[in-house]
């Protein structure tokens, strides 16, 4: 049941996002579009409540509960950036706005960009860990929570791998090809 709900939340995320952007830019109903976009966090709240009720009703804690925590953590860490990115593209394609700035491709500007994205992964891992710990305390039976404990390691292993990738941009910054200039910090501030 939890896996189906996670899938429904993911589908609901994209449906609400598409509907919100369509109302904002195609139908020129900005407030309705904004209201639909603001409903996005309700999906995660529903998932959280249903997962807690499932555990309360005596369900054996398993990988589905851990996956639900990671999904919520990912949405908290990266959801706003995803919506903002898609909103910029919809404003350009459907609303006549200038094209959204592209992320920097080279040098320290790219390293800073990758670091900001990694911060979203750290936030997601922290949220998932907090939710998993709450579930462990809620179940209050050490023999039944080993699956939940293992998902904490999954969250932090993912954050560590992403951190190493982000760090590689700092250690080995990409050089711009000849004829193409790197983004300077001043230009990067303008892009934000």
N, C-alpha and C positions, 0 to 999 in steps of 0.2 A: 504494500500500500504506500509506503514512504517513497519508494522509487517512482511510482506512478505520480505521486504528488510533486516530487522534484521535477519530473518531466513536464507536468502541467504548469508548474511555476516558471520553468524556462520558456515554455511556449507562451504562457501568459505575459512574460516579460517582453517578448518580441511583439506580441499582438498589441499590448498597451503602448509600446514604444512606437510602432507603426501608426496606430490610431492617433496617438498624441501628436505626432509629427504631421500626419495628414490633416488633422483639425487645425493645427497651427498654421500650416503653410498652404495647403490646397484649399481648404474651406475658409481660411482667414478668421478662424474662431480661436484667437490666441488663448483666452481664458479657459475654454473647454479643453484645448490641447494641453495647457499647463496642468489642469486638474487631472487629466488622464496620465500625464507623466508623473505627477505626484502620487498616483496610486501604486506606482511600482513597489515602494517599500512594503505595502500591504501584503503583497505576495509572500515576502519573506516572513512577515509576522504570522501569516496563516500557516506556513510551513513549520515555523518554530512552535506554535501552539499545538498543531496536530502531532508533531514529534513528541512533545511533552505529554500530551494526552495518551499517545500510544505507549509510552513508557509507564505512565501512571496506571494504565489498564493492565499492566503485567506483561507487556511484550518483552521478549528477551532482547536486550541490547545487542545489536549486531551492526554489520557494515553499513546498513541503510541509514541508521541514526548518525553514524560518523560522516557519511556522505552528505547528509542534510546539513550538518554543522559546517562542513567545508564549503558547501554551496552558498550558505548564508554568509560565511566569511568572505568568500570571493566576491559576492555581490556588494558587500559593504566596502571592501577594499578597491574594487574596480568598477562598480556599477555607475557611479557618478561620472567618471571619466569616459566610459563607454557612451552614456547618454549624451554627454556634452559633445563628444566627437561626432556622433550621428546627427545631433541637432545642428552642428555647424555645416555638415554636408547637406542636410535637408534645407537649411536656410539658403545655401548657395544654389542648389539645384531647383528648388521649388519656390523660394521666396525672393530670388534676385539679389541676394547678398553677395559680397565678394567671396571668392573661394577661401575656405579656412586655411590657416597657415599649416604647412607641413612640418613634421618634426625635423629638427636638425639632423643632418646625415653624417656630419664629420666632426672630429675634434672633441674638445671639452664640452661643447654645447650638446653633442650627442650623449656624452657620458652623463651630464646632468639630467638629461631627458630620461635616460635609462634608469638613473638613480631614483627619479620621481616615480616611475612606474614600479620599481622594486618596493618603494615605500607602500604602495597599494597592496602588494603581496604580503608585506610584513603586517599591515593592518588586518588583512584577511586571515593570516595565520593566527594573530592574536585573538581576533573575534572567534574563530573556530575553536581555539584552545579554551577560551573562556566558556563557550557553550558546551564543549565536551566535558570540562571540569564540573560545570553545573549539573550536567546529566549524570556524571559519576556520583556526585554527592546525592543527587535525587534518587538514584537506584539504591545506593548505600549497601551494596553487597559486593565485596572485592572479587568474589568468584564469578560474578556476572558481567564485569565491566572491562575485561581485557580487550575486547574489540574496540571499545571507546578509547581506551588508553593508546592503542596502536594508531588510531587516527590522528592523535596529537603529533606523533612522530612523522606521519605523512605530511601534515601541514607544515611542520618546521623543516623537513627534508626538502619539500618543494620550495620554501622560502630560501633555503640555503643554496640550492641549485640556481635559482633565479638570481640570488645575490652574487654568485660567482660569475654568472653571465654579465650582470651589470658591472661588476668590478673589472671584468676584462676590457670594457670600454674605457675605463680610467687608466688601466695599465698600458694598453695598446690602442690608443685613440686612432680612429681611422683618419687617414689623410685624404684631403680632397684631390681628385685627379687634376692634372694640369689643365688650366683654363677655367676651372670651377673654384670659386672661393668658399672658404669655410665661413660659417655663420659666426659673427662676432657676438660678444655678450650684449652689446647695444642692440643689435638686430634681434637677438633672442628675446630681449625684453619687449620689443615692439610686437613680436609674434605672439606673446602670451596675452 
